[in-house]
Amino acid sequence: MNPKPKLLQIVRPTEGGIGRHIITLVSGLKEEFDVTVACPQKSSLEDKLLSENIKTLPLPLAGEVSLKRDYTSFNILRNFMRKERIHLAHAHGAKAALIARPAALWAGVPSVYTVHNSIFNENWPAWKNNIAAAVEYVLSWSTDCILAVSNALCEEIKYRQKISPSKIKVIHNGILLSNFNKCNIQYNFKEKWNIPPNRTVVGTVARMAPQKGLSVLIKAAEQLIDKYDIHFLIVGDGPLRDKLEEEIRLSSMDDYFTFTGVVDNIAQAYAAMDIFVLPSITEGLPLTILEAMAFSLPVVATSVGGVPEIIKHGECGFLVPPDNHKELASKIAYLLDCPSIRDELRNRGRQRVSDKFDAQKMIQKTINIYYHLLKEPNPRTNLEYEANPQ
């Protein structure tokens, strides 16, 4: 019996969707591949992977650029690939790929890079965004395949980063529906977070960073709290938490907001919500929307990145323009006023995820890519790439 191909996954520090993506992907790969995940040491992701009996390679990798820690991470990856004779390296996110792809090149290992989010930042000067694009362009020369999680990201890296279309494939994110079933949740999580039982809960799950647009949600809340018996649940953490909490205090809305911090079992957060909102300024293809829809929550989200590839406006959720608190408040109000519409969106949303964004489809398409790069026969059924689910 031939040994399993050795696969190294590399990921930057993350407490959000990329971490959950890694766990779902690797859990589906480990029967067919000998998988190790290189991730930040002493992190919640490392703990979760070890609890799932997935091998890890601890890295001192930071989210921001750090010459000392990045160089150390580069050497650890390069030496590990050589020593363990890794067959394929797969980096997730721009920071991990910045270190992993040169290490793979140095070790003579084929590399894959999954683009989860845009590298461009509207708050940066043009020259900084141009440098980021140029770096990605140069690194793409030695990258064997670039996977984009949405068609929107695919178009961006083709045209803004000038990357050859022949190197890019689109594989939409997928989730395990069995992990997001209301029937499996028995505990009252509104009670856990001291939310008054009579209030309708509008919630979000997001890293508290500028690109998530959470200030827009706070402005929308100001228009709603005097008209509805409503509560806002913010799940996650990040650099803007103190600033957002101060905005809420200055608006005298402390009694209408709850911040939970990071929640290990994210299904518990969705169990406390009645409506899910994601007011992002930029996105790849957010797992949180898929998870909320799988949990049968009606969704209001901004029409950015790959979000319109998930939500068909008016059929399985509502789309609003980014950075527009009036439109966001209007759509939330519409759902508060129309319980029957909320019920319709719940059913259609879960069905949409089941049909188009199941984890097994994502895993099988990724395996197809691996075997193509390894130039080995694929023991699984070949699947066509689906450019844009309708």
C-alpha positions in Angstrom: 0.0 0.0 0.0 1.4 3.4 -1.0 2.0 5.9 1.8 -0.3 8.9 2.0 1.0 12.1 0.3 2.4 14.5 2.9 0.5 17.7 3.0 1.5 20.9 5.0 -1.1 23.5 5.6 0.1 26.9 6.8 -2.1 29.6 8.5 -1.5 32.9 10.2 -2.9 33.9 13.6 -6.7 33.7 13.4 -9.6 33.5 15.8 -12.3 33.6 13.1 -13.4 32.1 9.8 -10.0 31.0 8.4 -9.4 28.9 11.5 -12.8 27.2 11.2 -12.2 26.7 7.5 -8.8 25.0 8.2 -10.4 22.6 10.7 -13.2 21.7 8.3 -10.9 21.2 5.4 -8.2 19.2 7.2 -10.8 17.0 8.9 -11.9 16.0 5.4 -8.4 15.5 4.1 -6.7 13.5 6.8 -8.1 10.1 5.6 -6.4 10.5 2.3 -3.3 12.7 3.2 -0.8 12.8 5.9 -1.6 16.3 7.1 0.3 18.7 9.3 -0.9 22.2 10.1 1.7 24.9 10.7 0.0 27.5 12.9 0.8 30.0 15.7 2.1 28.3 18.8 -0.1 28.2 22.0 -3.1 29.4 20.1 -6.8 28.3 20.3 -6.4 26.9 16.7 -3.5 24.7 17.7 -5.5 23.4 20.7 -8.5 22.6 18.6 -6.4 20.8 16.0 -4.6 18.7 18.6 -8.0 17.8 20.1 -9.0 16.5 16.6 -5.8 14.4 16.5 -4.3 16.6 13.7 -0.6 17.1 13.8 0.7 20.7 14.2 3.9 22.5 13.6 4.1 25.5 16.0 5.3 28.8 14.4 6.2 32.2 16.0 4.2 33.7 13.1 2.5 37.1 13.8 -0.4 38.8 12.1 1.7 41.9 11.3 5.1 42.0 9.6 7.9 41.1 12.0 11.3 40.5 10.4 12.7 38.4 13.2 9.6 36.2 13.7 8.9 35.9 10.0 12.4 34.8 9.2 12.3 32.3 12.0 9.0 31.0 10.7 10.5 30.8 7.2 13.4 28.6 8.4 11.1 26.4 10.4 8.9 25.8 7.4 11.8 25.3 4.9 13.6 22.8 7.2 10.4 20.9 8.0 9.5 20.5 4.4 13.0 19.2 3.6 13.3 16.9 6.6 9.8 15.4 6.3 9.8 15.3 2.5 6.6 17.2 2.2 4.8 16.7 -1.1 2.7 19.8 -1.1 2.4 23.1 0.9 -0.9 25.0 1.1 -0.9 28.5 2.6 -4.1 30.3 3.8 -4.2 34.1 3.8 -1.7 36.6 2.5 0.5 36.7 5.6 1.0 33.0 5.8 1.5 32.8 2.0 4.1 35.6 2.2 6.3 33.3 4.3 5.2 29.8 3.1 5.6 30.3 -0.6 9.3 31.3 -0.5 9.9 28.5 2.0 8.3 26.0 -0.3 10.3 27.3 -3.3 13.5 27.0 -1.3 12.6 23.4 -0.3 11.6 22.4 -3.8 7.9 21.7 -2.8 4.9 22.7 -5.0 2.7 25.3 -3.3 -1.0 26.3 -3.2 -2.3 29.6 -1.8 -5.9 30.2 -0.8 -6.9 33.9 -1.0 -9.5 34.4 1.7 -9.8 38.2 1.6 -8.7 41.2 -0.4 -5.2 42.4 0.3 -6.2 46.0 -0.5 -7.0 48.5 2.3 -9.0 51.6 1.5 -7.2 53.4 4.3 -3.8 52.8 2.9 -2.1 55.3 0.4 -2.1 54.1 -3.2 1.7 53.4 -3.1 1.2 50.9 -0.3 -1.6 49.0 -2.0 0.6 49.0 -5.2 3.5 47.5 -3.3 1.2 44.8 -1.9 -0.1 44.0 -5.4 3.5 43.9 -6.8 4.6 41.5 -4.0 1.7 39.2 -4.8 2.5 39.3 -8.5 6.1 38.3 -7.9 5.2 35.5 -5.5 2.6 34.1 -7.9 5.5 33.2 -10.3 6.5 30.3 -8.0 2.9 29.4 -6.9 1.6 26.3 -8.6 -2.1 27.2 -7.9 -4.0 30.1 -6.4 -7.4 29.3 -5.0 -9.9 32.1 -4.6 -12.9 31.6 -2.3 -15.2 33.7 -4.5 -15.5 34.8 -8.0 -15.2 38.4 -6.8 -11.7 37.7 -5.4 -10.8 35.8 -8.5 -11.5 38.9 -10.6 -9.6 41.1 -8.2 -6.4 39.1 -8.2 -6.6 38.8 -12.0 -7.0 42.5 -12.8 -5.5 44.3 -9.8 -2.6 42.0 -9.1 -2.0 41.0 -12.8 -1.9 37.3 -11.9 -2.2 34.9 -14.7 -5.8 33.5 -15.0 -4.3 30.0 -15.7 -3.1 29.8 -12.1 -6.4 30.7 -10.5 -9.3 28.4 -9.5 -12.4 29.3 -7.6 -13.5 27.0 -4.8 -16.2 28.5 -2.6 -16.1 28.0 1.1 -18.2 25.2 2.5 -19.5 24.2 5.9 -20.7 21.1 7.7 -24.5 21.7 8.1 -24.6 19.1 10.9 -22.6 21.6 13.1 -25.3 24.2 12.7 -28.6 22.6 13.6 -31.0 24.3 16.0 -32.3 20.9 17.2 -28.9 20.2 18.7 -28.9 23.3 20.9 -30.8 22.8 24.2 -29.5 25.6 26.4 -31.0 29.1 26.5 -28.0 31.3 25.4 -30.0 34.5 25.6 -30.2 33.8 29.3 -26.5 33.0 29.5 -25.6 36.5 28.2 -28.3 38.2 30.3 -30.4 39.3 27.3 -34.0 40.2 28.3 -36.1 37.3 27.0 -38.7 39.5 25.3 -36.2 41.2 23.0 -35.6 40.3 19.4 -31.8 39.7 19.1 -29.9 41.1 16.0 -26.5 39.6 16.1 -23.2 39.4 14.2 -20.0 37.3 14.4 -17.0 39.3 13.2 -13.5 40.3 14.0 -13.6 43.8 15.4 -11.5 45.4 12.6 -12.3 48.3 10.3 -13.2 46.1 7.3 -16.1 44.6 9.2 -18.1 47.9 9.3 -19.4 47.4 12.9 -19.6 51.2 13.4 -22.3 51.2 10.7 -24.3 48.6 12.7 -24.1 50.9 15.8 -25.4 53.8 13.8 -28.2 51.6 12.4 -29.0 50.6 16.0 -29.6 54.2 17.0 -32.4 54.4 14.5 -34.1 51.2 15.8 -33.9 51.0 19.6 -36.7 53.6 20.2 -39.1 51.8 17.8 -38.5 48.1 18.6 -37.9 45.8 21.6 -34.5 44.9 20.2 -31.0 43.8 21.4 -27.7 43.6 19.6 -25.2 40.8 20.2 -21.6 41.3 19.0 -19.6 38.0 18.9 -15.8 38.2 18.5 -12.9 40.3 19.4 -10.3 42.5 17.8 -8.4 45.8 17.8 -11.5 48.0 17.6 -13.4 46.5 20.6 -12.7 49.4 23.0 -13.5 52.0 20.4 -16.8 50.3 19.5 -17.8 50.0 23.2 -17.0 53.6 23.7 -19.2 54.6 20.7 -22.1 52.7 22.3 -21.6 54.3 25.7 -21.5 57.8 24.1 -24.8 56.9 22.3 -26.3 55.8 25.6 -27.1 52.3 24.2 -25.2 50.2 26.8 -28.4 48.4 27.8 -29.1 47.3 24.2 -25.7 45.7 23.3 -23.8 42.7 24.5 -20.2 41.9 23.6 -19.4 38.2 24.2 -15.8 38.1 23.1 -14.6 34.9 21.3 -17.0 32.0 21.6 -15.4 28.6 21.2 -18.6 26.9 20.0 -19.9 29.4 17.5 -23.2 27.6 17.1 -24.1 28.8 20.6 -23.8 32.4 19.4 -26.2 31.8 16.5 -28.6 30.1 18.9 -29.1 33.4 20.8 -29.9 35.3 17.6 -33.2 36.0 15.7 -31.6 38.0 12.8 -28.0 37.9 11.6 -26.3 41.0 10.2 -22.9 41.4 8.5 -22.2 45.1 7.7 -18.7 44.5 6.1 -16.9 47.0 4.0 -14.9 44.2 2.3 -15.2 40.4 2.2 -14.0 37.3 0.5 -16.7 34.7 1.0 -17.7 34.9 4.7 -18.2 31.7 6.6 -20.4 33.6 9.1 -23.1 34.2 6.6 -23.1 30.5 5.6 -23.2 29.4 9.2 -26.1 31.8 10.0 -28.1 30.7 7.0 -27.4 27.0 7.9 -28.7 27.9 11.4 -31.9 29.1 9.7 -31.3 32.7 10.6 -32.6 35.5 8.2 -29.6 37.5 7.0 -29.0 41.1 6.1 -25.5 41.8 4.7 -23.6 44.2 2.5 -23.2 43.5 -1.2 -19.4 43.3 -1.1 -16.9 40.7 -2.3 -18.4 37.2 -2.6 -21.5 38.0 -0.5 -23.8 38.3 -3.5 -22.6 34.8 -4.6 -24.2 33.5 -1.4 -27.3 35.6 -1.0 -29.8 36.0 -3.7 -31.4 39.3 -2.7 -35.0 39.0 -1.5 -35.0 35.2 -1.9 -32.7 33.9 0.8 -31.6 37.2 2.5 -31.2 40.9 1.9 -28.3 42.9 0.5 -27.6 46.5 1.3 -24.8 48.9 0.1 -21.7 49.1 2.3 -21.3 52.0 4.7 -25.0 52.9 4.6 -26.5 52.7 8.1 -29.9 54.0 6.8 -30.4 51.1 4.4 -29.1 48.6 7.0 -31.6 49.9 9.6 -34.4 49.8 7.0 -33.9 46.1 6.1 -33.6 45.1 9.8 -36.8 47.0 10.5 -38.5 45.3 7.6 -37.6 41.9 9.1 -38.7 43.0 12.5 -42.1 44.1 11.1 -42.6 40.9 9.0 -42.2 37.7 10.9 -43.6 35.7 7.9 -40.8 37.0 5.7 -38.3 36.0 8.4 -39.7 32.4 8.3 -39.4 32.2 4.5 -35.8 33.4 4.6 -34.9 30.9 7.3 -36.0 27.9 5.1 -34.6 29.2 1.8 -31.3 30.2 3.4 -30.6 26.8 4.9 -31.6 25.1 1.6 -29.2 27.4 -0.3 -26.3 26.4 1.9 -27.2 22.8 1.6 -27.4 22.9 -2.2 -24.3 25.1 -3.0 -22.0 25.4 0.0 -21.6 22.0 1.6 -18.2 21.2 3.0 -17.8 18.0 1.0 -18.0 19.8 -2.3 -15.2 22.2 -1.1 -13.1 19.3 0.1 -13.4 17.2 -3.0 -12.6 20.1 -5.3 -9.5 20.8 -3.2 -8.4 17.2 -3.4 -8.8 17.3 -7.2 -6.4 20.2 -7.3 -3.9 18.4 -5.0 -3.8 15.3 -7.2 -3.5 17.3 -10.3 -0.4 19.1 -8.9 1.0 15.8 -7.6 0.4 14.3 -11.0 -1.2 11.2 -9.4 -4.5 9.5 -10.2 -7.3 10.9 -8.1 -9.2 8.1 -6.3 -12.2 10.3 -5.9 -14.8 11.2 -8.5 -13.7 14.2 -10.6 -15.8 17.3 -10.1 -16.3 20.2 -12.5 -15.3 23.6 -11.1 -18.5 25.6 -10.5 -17.8 29.2 -11.5 -20.8 30.8 -9.9 -23.5 29.0 -8.0 -27.0 30.2 -9.0 
